[in-house]
């Protein structure tokens, strides 16, 4: 099967902080992810999530 065929190509969409926060338990999941990222030394990603949470006026840890 060739790569260009629709069955082999999936549209990738970024899931936003707002999408996650809208789900049941989403805010807690975001807080856990920020903690996990910081624990692994990936501060830039944790900062990005926290910035989006602040823009949405969501509670942070």
Number of C-alpha atoms within 10 A of each C-alpha: 6 8 8 8 8 9 9 9 10 7 5 6 6 6 8 11 19 15 10 15 17 11 10 9 10 15 19 15 14 20 18 13 15 22 16 14 16 15 11 9 11 13 15 11 14 19 14 13 19 20 15 14 19 12 10 12 9 14 11 14 9
